Every structure is written in structure tokens, then in C-alpha cells.
């Protein structure tokens, strides 16, 4: 998915499938998942990749900027994971990978929201695994 349309054009050239949209939009994510499943009959892999959230000195970041960081680093993992885990559970397999930040091992002061939300992103990865496992085993979680 690409907001500019360039990604959709590239994958069309390569014989793939893409959507022009935003990972902030549940509707766009739904079109992507439904389109991929419609084309191939299943969803085997989900790759969540974050952009860049608000920058600046931590004391200067406003509440609105922290909420924007949550959109970029946390909800971009939860929304598509919530869409694909029932599909993967019904298939009996699937893989979810999250690329949450370039500063995975050491926080970067220039991107404090990235450093904080990467922790929550890892928790969201557990949410996806837990959801898929529960669906596959028939347990109610």
C-alpha cells in the first residue's frame, strides 16, 4: 500500500496487487486484505512497516503529536493484524512481521515517539500471535 499511487503502479507492472491508500484507514486496509485474498485465495504474510512519527525533544512533543505517533507506530500494527489473524487462523498458518523503527536497539533522541511505541508494537505482535493461536486451536481468548 502506498499513499502516492507509485506502489500500486509498480506492483501492477510486476504482475502483483496493490492499493493506493493509507495504513491509517481501516477501509484502505480492508481493500488491501480483501483484494489479496480475492486474488490468491489466502493471506500468507503480513509485513507491517511504520513511517516516521513526530520528531523533536521529548518535553516539547504535544499530546496531539504523541497521538500521531500512536497512529504511526502502534495502530498501524493492530489494524491489519486484526484483519489477517482470523484468515491465517482458518488457513492454519501465516506469518506476521513488524518493522517498527530503525532504532530497535537504542532509542534515537530525534524520534522519541518511535522509541516509546516500538515497545507497544512488540506487544501488538504478541496480540497477533495470540489471536492466530486462539483461532487455530478453537480456544476463546
BELHU-V515977 format. One record per residue. N is the residue number from 1. PHI is phi in radians with two decimals (NA if undefined). Layout:
n->(N | N)
phi->(PHI | PHI)
//
This chain:
n->(1 | 2 | 3 | 4 | 5 | 6 | 7 | 8 | 9 | 10 | 11 | 12 | 13 | 14 | 15 | 16 | 17 | 18 | 19 | 20 | 21 | 22 | 23 | 24 | 25 | 26 | 27 | 28 | 29 | 30 | 31 | 32 | 33 | 34 | 35 | 36 | 37 | 38 | 39 | 40 | 41 | 42 | 43 | 44 | 45 | 46 | 47 | 48 | 49 | 50 | 51 | 52 | 53 | 54 | 55 | 56 | 57 | 58 | 59 | 60 | 61 | 62 | 63 | 64 | 65 | 66 | 67 | 68 | 69 | 70 | 71 | 72 | 73 | 74 | 75 | 76 | 77 | 78 | 79 | 80 | 81 | 82 | 83 | 84 | 85 | 86 | 87 | 88 | 89 | 90 | 91 | 92 | 93 | 94 | 95 | 96 | 97 | 98 | 99 | 100 | 101 | 102 | 103 | 104 | 105 | 106 | 107 | 108 | 109 | 110 | 111 | 112 | 113 | 114 | 115 | 116 | 117 | 118 | 119 | 120 | 121 | 122 | 123 | 124 | 125 | 126 | 127 | 128 | 129 | 130 | 131 | 132 | 133 | 134 | 135 | 136 | 137 | 138 | 139 | 140 | 141)
phi->(NA | -2.49 | -1.34 | -1.56 | 1.63 | -1.16 | -1.13 | -1.11 | -1.13 | -1.12 | -1.18 | -1.12 | -1.05 | -1.57 | 1.46 | -1.77 | -2.32 | -2.60 | -2.32 | -1.55 | 3.07 | -2.33 | -1.31 | -1.54 | -1.86 | -0.99 | -1.13 | -1.13 | -1.10 | -1.08 | -1.10 | -1.15 | -1.14 | -1.10 | -1.15 | -1.14 | -1.16 | -1.12 | -1.33 | -1.95 | 1.41 | -2.88 | -2.24 | -1.67 | -2.44 | -2.15 | -2.01 | -1.62 | -2.35 | -1.49 | -1.58 | -1.97 | -1.52 | -1.01 | -1.98 | 2.35 | -1.25 | -0.88 | -1.12 | -1.61 | -1.34 | -1.41 | -1.02 | -1.08 | -1.21 | -1.10 | -1.14 | -1.10 | -1.06 | -1.11 | -1.04 | -1.31 | -1.75 | -1.92 | -1.19 | -1.21 | -1.59 | -1.15 | -1.03 | -1.22 | -1.10 | -1.09 | -1.32 | -1.58 | -1.09 | -1.12 | -1.16 | -1.13 | -1.11 | -1.15 | -1.30 | 1.56 | -2.90 | 2.69 | -2.37 | -2.15 | -2.16 | -2.07 | -1.87 | -1.73 | -2.89 | -1.38 | -1.83 | -1.22 | -1.79 | -2.53 | -1.01 | -1.82 | -1.04 | -1.27 | -2.24 | -1.10 | -1.17 | -1.08 | -1.11 | -1.29 | -1.31 | -1.06 | -1.09 | -1.18 | -1.09 | -1.13 | -1.11 | -1.15 | -1.05 | -1.07 | -1.04 | -1.13 | -1.11 | -1.09 | -1.11 | -1.15 | -1.12 | -1.11 | -1.13 | -1.21 | -1.55 | 1.38 | -1.30 | -1.67 | -2.06)
//
